[in-house]
Amino acid sequence: MQAPLNMRQFVKALESRGWLKRVSEEVDPFLEITALSDAVMKAGGPALMFEKVKGVSCPLAINLFGSPQRMALALGVEHLDEVAGRLRGLLELELPSGGLWSKLLSVLPKLKELKAFAPQKVKSAPCQEVVLRGEQASLDLLPILTCWPQDAGPFITLPQVITADPDTGKHNVGMYRLQRFDEHTTGMHWHRHKGGASHYRRAKELGQKLPVAVALGGAPASVYAACAPLPENLPEYMFSGFLLRRPVELVQAVTSELLVPAEAEVIIEGYVDPAEPLRVEGPFGDHTGYYSLADDYPVLHVTAVTHRKDYLYPTTIVGIPPMEDYYLGMATERIFLPLLQTVLPEVVDYHMPAEGVFHNLVFVSIKKDHPGQAYKVMNALWGQGQMMFAKILVIVDADVDVQDPQRAWWEALNHIDPQRDILFSKGPADVLDHAAQLPCLHSKMGIDGTKKLPGEGFERPWPERIAMDPEVERAALARLKAWGLVTPEK
C-alpha cells in the first residue's frame, strides 16, 4: 500500500474507506470546532472535513490521524508494526560498539536504504501556486482555531516548523505551536530542548535573524516526522521519505533559502529576530488536559504566504486525553521499539497510556535474568532522548502485556514492596509539566514490578498465578456458548 503523498490523497483514501465525514454547515473556528471535534474524538469517530468555516474560504480538516487505522494509512501500512519491522531490518548489521543511543543512530543516515530516500529539490511546486508577499501575506487566510475558553488567542497546532542551523545549513523540522498575535506575527513556542530553539540560540550568538518556514499539510508521513523524536543526525524529511518509500520533494522558499515540502497546502515564511524582545505567549489548553501557562517566547514575523489554489487547512486540537495526538504518539511507540531494543535488548515491549500523556507514565516489560536489571533499564531509559521526560517508569516481566495497563498495574502492584522496589531520581522535565519542582526539572520514580530473585534478597518461594486447566476451560467455554451465555467470538 502506497502512503499518501499529500493531504488530498489522504482525504480521498479516508473517504473511500468511510473514515471521513464532510460537514457542509457553517462552523465557527472560535471554540465551536473544538467542541464538535472533541466530542467526535472521544467517541472514536471519523476524521472531519468542515467545508464552510466562518471568515475564510478554505475548508478545514481535523482528526485525520485519530485512530490506529488512520495512522497506519497515513504511513502506507496495514499495521504500524510493519514500519517497525522495516526499521528492524535496517538494524541487522554490525553497529558501533558501546551500545550508546547516539552511536546507534549515527549510522542510520549512512545506511544505503535511508540514503536513497534523501529529499529531492524541485524547481516548482503545488505549494507555490499562489504567492503572497508583504501586506498581502496575511494569516487571515487561515481558519486558525481558538480551541479553549482561556486560550490567549488562535493557535496553529499542526505545523511543520522548518529552520536551518546558521553554521551548517542543516535543516530541522519540528512541531511547535504558533499563537496568532495579528495577521503578520505569531509566537514561536520553542522549548529549550528542541532543534529549532538550538538554531535560535546560535543565531542570537551570531547576531543575525533566523529564517523560518511553517508548512501546513503535505505528506501525512512528513506531518508525523515533525513530531517524531528523531536524533539530530537523522533529518526529518529523510525519515519521512523512508516512511513514504520515495524521496520527499522540496522547493526553495520565496523569501529565504529554506527548503519546504512541495506538496504542502500552505507555507508561511518569515523570520525570528533574536535581538527583539520576547513576547508573552499563552496560556494554551494543552495535551496534558490543563492550560500551559503564559511565558515569554520569540516572535515570528511573516514575510510571505504561499499556497495551492484550492488549499485546505489541516489542524488538530489537544486537551484531556484521549485525543488525536494520542495516535501520533502511538505510532512513535510502535515504530521506535526496535531502536530501543538495540540499546536495551532485554526490553520486550513498552507502552505510554493515554492517561500518562506521553511523559507521565511508561510501562516496560523486560526479560529479566539478573538482579538489579529493572534498575538498569530505568536508568538507561531516562538517558534516551525524549524518554528523559518520563515521570514514572513501571518495569514488569516479559510475559506481562503492557498494552493492557490494567493488567500491567495488577502485576506490578502485586510484586512490589514499596520501600524496596521504588527508585527516585531527578532530571529534565517537559516544559508542560506544571507540577515540576522547577521549570524543566523534576523528580522521577521507577517502580520495579518484576518477580524478585534470590540475588535481590528475596529467599521465599514466588507464588504462581491462578490459571484454569486448559482442557477444562475449553470444555466450559463450549458449554457456555451452547447455553448462549457467551458469544461465539469469545
Protein Blocks (a to p, Z undefined) as FASTA:
>chain_A
ZZdfbfklmmmmmmmnopaccdfbdcdfehjlmmmmmmmmmnopacdddfbdghiabdcd
ehklncfklmmmmnopabfklmmmmmmmmmmccddehjiaklmmmmmmmpmklmmmgccd
dfbdfklmpccehjllcfklpccdcfbfklgbdcdfbbccddddfklopacddddddddf
blmbccddddfkbmklmmmmmmmmnopacdddddeedjfklmmmmmpccdfklcfklmmm
mmnopacdddddfkbcbdcdfkbmbdcdddddfkbccddedjdddfkopacddddddddd
dfbdcddfkbcdddddddddddfklmmmmmmmmmmmmmmmmmmmmbmbdcddfklnomlp
ccdddddfbehklmmmmmmmmmgojllmpmbdcdddfklcfklmmlmmmmmmmmpcfklm
pccddddddfklmkbmbghiacdddddfbdcdfknopabdcdddddddfklmmmmmmmmm
mnopacfkZZ
